[in-house]
Amino acid sequence: MVTTDGMFQLFSQIRRADPGLGRGLPRRLAALALVFAAVLGVAPLSAETRSQSEYPVATDARIEQSGDSVRLTMMLSSKVEANAWVQASPDRVIVEMPSTNFQIQPSAKKAAGFVSGYRYGLFTADKARIIIDLSQPAVIAKTETRLVRGGFGELTIELRKATRAEFLAEADKAKPSPPAVVATPMPLPLPTKPAGEARRTIMIDPGHGGIDPGAMVASIAEKSVVLAFGKALKDQLEASGRYRIVMTRDDDRFLSLADRVQAGRNEQADLFISIHADSLVQSQDVRGATVYTRSERATDAEAAKLAAKENEADAAAGLETSEEVQDVAGILMDLARRETRTFSGVFARNLVDKLGASVKMHKIPLRSARFWVLSAPDVPSVLIELGYMSSPKDAELLNSPEWRGKAVSAVASAIDGYFARERASVGQAASQAVENRQ
């Protein structure tokens, strides 16, 4: 059996033999990893071209029922074009429009008739979406944007109650045509890590964002809590000068799970840390931080339920996605995943130790489940649930700068310890090599 230290030595020797990889993979595994990315067909993240302050502003929203119809109206600072369609599984209406700065009061009414709720936010760098959830089938009777007095804009979405057959027929019309099969290979996104960069690269992934708020408690959204934590962690790690830090998002934008995974691979990250803060509405007494790693079988039912919930993040934005393309590279890719998960486990255990010395931990602090965001075959990855927003005590701490500072310092200490152990393994391997030559 290969010990953890032995794995670290092997990993370090591979990196020294081929530093261009930036990860613990032989050349043949790295090539296969690129094939895997090509088959997934995920595109690199696009840069935002405008500040959110330049977007049209949505300042008011009204939803009302009249007979078999429900109308959603939004007031805007200017007229915009909008497109709407229905989507099944789950049943919803998706409204797509140019990037918009939503400044609607949290207390605004969100449900009426067969509309069980709606949400809104940035979807891509140049698009925003409104997702209207349906409790019964409905079709779009009208999508209208018009100028009103003062040069303002008004967006109206009118829905009409329909039969299941009518709804499914409309949803089928909205499905995109399957892509044509092209004989030429798909171009691969180029790595974005600067040439000659010797520092370890750490990818910080604040969960959710944009149209996907994550867990909501009162008017506090998970996406805002984890972004604040991610920025604080970035600042502390960068202050040490030892690491190159990249964030999947540093503002309120939506990213698909595939984009998050691919971002870590493009940056040749040495660690990928996804940050979340869950909510259990019916279990307000459950609290404390938890560290998760990726595994095909969950350690327990609660971990499986959380993974299933987090894996639905794309659906919150109206995306239809499947998790992974299986058996792309056969046994060699499987070996790469096993090696990566070994390092993920090493870091996760170190993280639990450091966090446990500083903040309240869940009664089962280390767990695993099939989290898609942790699926990169060549980047050690963990997911940290900082606590439960449904717990009054955790909610108070999650918004406390003092608590955040303690937790950030604990995570930074775990990162230092992880790479110190790797450096020690490199030195041990080098000493052994010298002894063998003598």
C-alpha positions in Angstrom: 0.0 0.0 0.0 1.3 3.5 -0.9 1.3 5.8 2.1 0.1 9.4 1.9 3.7 10.7 2.3 4.7 8.3 -0.5 2.0 9.8 -2.7 3.3 13.2 -1.9 6.8 12.2 -2.9 5.6 10.6 -6.2 3.5 13.7 -6.9 6.4 16.1 -6.2 8.8 14.0 -8.4 6.4 14.1 -11.3 6.0 17.9 -10.9 9.8 18.4 -10.9 10.2 16.1 -13.9 7.6 18.0 -15.9 6.9 21.4 -14.2 5.0 22.6 -17.2 2.1 20.5 -16.2 1.5 22.4 -13.0 -0.3 19.4 -11.6 0.5 15.8 -10.5 -0.1 14.1 -13.8 2.3 12.3 -16.2 2.3 13.7 -19.8 0.0 11.0 -21.0 -2.6 11.8 -18.3 -2.4 15.5 -19.0 -3.1 14.9 -22.7 -6.0 12.8 -21.8 -7.3 15.5 -19.4 -7.3 17.9 -22.4 -9.3 15.4 -24.4 -11.8 15.2 -21.5 -12.2 19.0 -21.5 -12.7 19.0 -25.3 -15.5 16.4 -25.1 -17.2 18.4 -22.3 -17.2 21.3 -24.6 -17.0 24.0 -21.9 -15.8 27.4 -22.9 -13.5 29.7 -21.0 -15.0 32.4 -18.8 -15.7 35.6 -20.6 -14.7 38.9 -19.1 -17.3 41.5 -18.2 -17.0 44.5 -20.4 -19.0 47.0 -18.4 -19.4 48.0 -14.8 -22.8 47.0 -13.2 -23.4 50.7 -12.6 -23.7 51.2 -16.3 -26.6 48.6 -16.7 -30.2 49.6 -17.0 -31.8 49.6 -13.6 -34.9 47.7 -12.6 -36.5 49.6 -9.7 -39.9 48.1 -9.2 -41.8 44.9 -9.8 -45.5 44.0 -9.5 -47.2 40.6 -9.9 -50.9 40.2 -10.0 -53.5 37.6 -11.0 -56.6 38.2 -13.1 -58.8 35.2 -13.8 -56.6 32.6 -15.5 -53.8 35.0 -16.2 -50.9 36.3 -14.1 -49.0 39.4 -15.1 -45.4 40.4 -14.0 -44.5 44.0 -14.6 -41.0 45.6 -14.0 -40.2 49.2 -14.3 -36.8 50.0 -15.8 -34.6 53.1 -16.2 -34.7 52.6 -20.0 -36.4 50.4 -22.6 -34.8 47.0 -23.2 -35.5 44.1 -25.5 -36.6 40.9 -23.8 -37.2 37.3 -25.0 -39.2 34.7 -23.1 -39.9 31.0 -23.3 -41.2 28.1 -21.2 -39.1 25.2 -19.9 -40.1 21.9 -18.3 -38.5 19.8 -15.5 -38.9 22.0 -13.5 -41.7 24.0 -15.0 -40.8 27.7 -15.4 -40.7 30.7 -17.6 -37.3 32.1 -18.6 -37.1 35.8 -19.5 -33.8 36.9 -21.0 -32.7 40.5 -21.4 -29.6 42.7 -21.5 -27.5 42.9 -18.3 -29.6 44.7 -15.7 -29.0 46.1 -12.3 -31.9 44.8 -10.2 -32.7 47.2 -7.4 -36.1 45.7 -6.5 -37.2 45.8 -2.8 -36.8 42.4 -1.2 -40.3 42.8 0.3 -41.9 42.9 -3.2 -44.6 40.3 -3.7 -43.2 37.3 -5.4 -46.2 34.9 -6.0 -49.6 35.0 -7.5 -52.0 32.3 -8.8 -50.0 29.6 -10.5 -46.7 31.5 -10.2 -45.0 30.2 -7.0 -42.2 32.7 -7.2 -39.6 34.4 -9.3 -36.0 35.5 -9.1 -33.6 37.6 -11.2 -30.0 38.4 -11.7 -27.0 38.4 -14.1 -26.7 35.3 -16.2 -23.6 36.1 -18.4 -21.5 39.2 -18.9 -24.0 40.7 -21.3 -27.3 39.0 -20.3 -29.7 38.9 -17.3 -32.5 36.5 -16.6 -35.8 36.4 -14.8 -36.9 32.9 -13.8 -40.6 32.5 -13.0 -41.5 29.3 -11.3 -44.8 27.6 -12.1 -47.0 25.5 -9.8 -49.3 24.7 -12.7 -48.8 24.6 -16.5 -49.0 28.0 -18.2 -48.0 29.5 -21.6 -46.8 33.0 -22.5 -49.6 35.2 -23.6 -47.5 38.4 -24.0 -43.9 39.6 -23.7 -43.8 43.4 -24.1 -41.3 46.2 -23.5 -42.4 49.8 -24.0 -41.4 53.3 -23.4 -43.4 55.1 -20.7 -43.4 58.8 -19.6 -40.1 60.2 -18.7 -38.1 57.9 -21.0 -38.4 55.0 -18.6 -39.1 51.4 -19.7 -41.7 48.9 -18.7 -41.4 45.1 -19.1 -44.6 43.1 -19.0 -44.8 39.3 -19.0 -48.3 37.9 -19.1 -48.9 34.2 -18.6 -52.1 32.2 -19.2 -53.1 29.0 -17.5 -52.8 26.1 -19.9 -53.2 22.3 -20.1 -50.2 20.1 -19.6 -50.2 19.2 -23.3 -50.1 22.9 -24.3 -47.3 23.6 -22.0 -45.1 20.7 -23.2 -45.7 21.7 -26.8 -44.5 25.2 -26.1 -41.5 23.9 -24.1 -40.6 21.6 -27.0 -40.6 24.6 -29.4 -38.1 26.4 -27.2 -35.6 23.6 -27.1 -32.4 24.4 -29.1 -31.6 22.2 -32.1 -28.9 19.6 -31.4 -25.5 20.7 -32.5 -24.2 19.4 -35.8 -21.5 16.8 -35.6 -18.2 18.4 -36.8 -15.3 16.2 -38.0 -12.6 18.7 -36.9 -11.5 18.6 -33.3 -12.9 21.2 -30.9 -10.4 24.0 -30.1 -9.2 23.8 -26.5 -9.1 26.9 -24.2 -5.6 28.0 -23.6 -4.2 27.9 -20.1 -4.2 31.4 -18.5 -1.5 30.9 -15.9 1.3 33.3 -16.6 4.5 31.7 -18.0 7.2 31.4 -15.4 4.8 31.7 -12.5 6.5 29.7 -9.7 4.0 30.4 -6.9 1.2 27.9 -6.1 -2.1 28.8 -7.7 -5.2 28.7 -5.5 -8.7 29.0 -7.1 -11.3 30.4 -4.7 -14.9 29.7 -5.8 -17.6 31.6 -4.0 -20.7 29.5 -4.7 -23.9 30.7 -6.6 -24.1 34.3 -7.8 -26.1 36.4 -10.2 -29.5 34.9 -10.8 -28.7 32.0 -8.4 -28.9 33.4 -4.9 -28.3 30.1 -3.1 -29.9 29.7 0.3 -32.0 32.7 1.4 -32.7 33.6 5.0 -34.8 36.8 5.4 -33.2 39.2 2.9 -29.7 37.7 3.2 -28.5 35.6 0.3 -25.9 32.8 0.5 -24.2 34.3 -2.7 -23.3 37.5 -0.8 -22.1 35.8 2.4 -19.7 33.5 0.5 -18.4 36.2 -1.8 -17.5 38.3 1.3 -15.6 35.3 2.7 -13.9 34.6 -0.6 -12.6 38.2 -1.0 -11.3 38.2 2.6 -9.5 34.9 2.0 -8.0 36.2 -1.2 -6.7 39.3 0.5 -5.1 37.4 3.3 -3.4 34.8 1.0 -2.2 37.5 -1.3 -0.7 39.5 1.6 1.6 36.6 2.3 3.1 36.8 -1.2 3.4 33.0 -1.4 0.4 32.3 -3.6 -1.2 33.3 -6.9 -4.9 33.7 -6.1 -7.7 33.6 -8.7 -11.4 33.8 -8.0 -14.1 32.2 -10.2 -16.2 35.3 -9.5 -15.4 38.5 -7.6 -18.8 40.1 -8.1 -22.5 39.2 -8.3 -22.5 37.1 -11.5 -23.7 33.6 -12.4 -21.3 30.9 -13.4 -22.3 27.4 -14.5 -20.8 24.5 -12.7 -18.9 23.5 -15.8 -17.3 27.0 -16.0 -16.2 26.7 -12.4 -14.5 23.4 -12.9 -12.9 24.5 -16.1 -11.7 27.7 -14.6 -9.6 25.8 -12.1 -8.1 23.6 -14.9 -7.4 26.6 -17.2 -5.5 28.3 -14.4 -3.6 25.1 -13.6 -4.7 25.5 -10.0 -2.9 23.6 -7.2 -6.0 23.9 -5.0 -9.7 24.6 -5.7 -11.7 25.8 -2.7 -15.5 26.2 -3.2 -17.3 28.2 -0.5 -20.9 27.7 0.5 -23.3 28.3 3.4 -26.3 26.0 3.4 -29.8 26.3 5.0 -31.9 23.6 6.6 -35.3 25.2 7.2 -36.7 22.4 9.3 -33.5 21.9 11.4 -32.5 25.3 12.8 -30.6 23.6 15.6 -28.1 22.1 13.1 -25.0 24.3 12.8 -21.3 24.4 12.3 -18.8 24.3 9.4 -18.3 21.1 7.3 -15.6 20.2 4.8 -16.6 18.1 1.8 -14.6 16.1 -0.8 -15.8 14.4 -3.9 -16.7 10.7 -4.0 -19.1 8.6 -6.0 -20.9 7.4 -2.9 -21.9 9.8 -0.2 -20.8 9.3 3.4 -24.3 9.8 4.6 -27.8 10.8 3.5 -27.4 14.4 4.5 -24.2 14.7 2.4 -26.0 13.1 -0.6 -28.9 15.5 -0.2 -26.6 18.6 -0.1 -24.7 17.4 -3.1 -27.9 16.9 -5.1 -29.0 20.4 -4.1 -25.7 22.1 -5.1 -25.6 20.1 -8.3 -28.9 21.8 -9.3 -27.3 25.3 -9.3 -27.4 25.4 -13.1 -31.1 24.6 -13.1 -31.7 27.7 -10.9 -30.5 29.8 -13.9 -32.6 27.9 -16.4 -29.7 25.7 -17.8 -30.2 22.1 -18.8 -27.0 20.3 -18.2 -25.7 16.9 -17.5 -22.8 16.4 -15.1 -20.0 14.5 -16.8 -19.1 12.6 -19.9 -18.2 9.2 -18.6 -15.4 6.9 -19.8 -13.7 9.6 -21.9 -10.2 8.5 -21.3 -10.6 5.1 -19.7 -8.3 3.8 -17.0 -5.7 6.5 -17.2 -8.1 9.2 -16.5 -9.5 7.2 -13.6 -6.0 6.9 -12.2 -5.7 10.7 -12.5 -8.9 11.2 -10.6 -7.8 8.8 -7.8 -4.5 10.6 -7.4 -6.2 14.0 -7.3 -8.8 12.8 -4.7 -6.0 11.5 -2.5 -4.5 15.0 -2.3 -8.0 16.5 -1.9 -8.4 14.2 1.2 -5.1 15.2 2.6 -6.0 18.9 2.4 -9.5 18.4 3.7 -8.3 16.6 6.9 -5.8 19.4 7.4 -8.6 22.0 6.9 -10.9 20.3 9.4 -8.1 20.3 12.0 -7.3 24.0 11.5 -11.0 25.2 11.3 -11.9 23.1 14.3 -9.3 24.9 16.4 -10.9 28.3 15.6 -14.6 28.0 14.8 -17.6 25.7 15.6 -17.7 22.6 13.4 -20.6 20.3 12.5 -20.8 17.1 14.5 -19.6 15.2 11.4 -17.0 17.8 10.1 -15.5 15.8 7.2 -17.8 14.3 4.6 -17.9 13.4 0.9 -20.5 13.1 -1.9 -20.8 13.5 -5.6 -20.3 17.2 -6.0 -20.0 18.3 -9.6 -18.0 21.4 -8.8 -15.3 19.1 -7.3 -15.0 16.9 -10.4 -11.8 18.2 -12.0 -9.7 15.1 -12.6 -6.4 17.0 -12.1 -7.1 19.7 -9.5 -7.3 18.8 -5.8 -10.7 20.3 -4.7 -12.7 20.7 -1.5 -16.0 22.4 -0.7 -16.4 24.3 2.6 -19.9 24.8 4.1 -19.1 27.7 6.4 -22.2 27.0 8.4 -26.0 27.0 8.2 -27.8 30.2 7.5 -31.0 28.6 8.9 -29.3 28.5 12.3 -29.8 31.9 14.0 -26.4 31.6 15.7 -24.6 30.5 12.5 -26.4 33.3 10.6 -25.1 35.9 13.1 -21.5 34.5 12.9 -21.5 34.3 9.1 -22.2 38.0 8.9 -19.6 38.9 11.6 -16.3 40.3 10.5 -14.7 39.0 13.6 -15.8 35.4 13.0 -14.9 35.7 9.3 -11.4 36.8 10.2 -10.9 33.7 12.4 -12.3 31.3 9.8 -10.2 32.9 7.0 -7.0 32.7 9.1 -7.8 29.0 9.8 -8.2 28.2 6.1 -5.0 30.1 5.2 -3.2 28.1 7.9 -4.5 24.9 6.4 -3.2 25.9 3.0 0.2 26.8 4.4 0.4 23.4 6.2 -0.7 21.5 3.0 2.1 23.0 0.9 4.6 22.8 3.7 4.0 19.1 3.8 4.5 18.8 0.1 7.8 20.7 0.3 8.9 18.5 3.1 8.1 15.4 0.9 10.1 16.9 -2.0 13.1 17.4 0.3 12.8 13.9 1.7 12.7 12.5 -1.8 15.7 14.5 -2.9 17.7 13.2 0.1 16.8 9.7 -0.6 17.8 10.1 -4.3 21.3 11.3 -3.2 21.7 8.4 -0.8 20.8 6.0 -3.5 23.5 7.4 -5.9 26.1 7.0 -3.2 
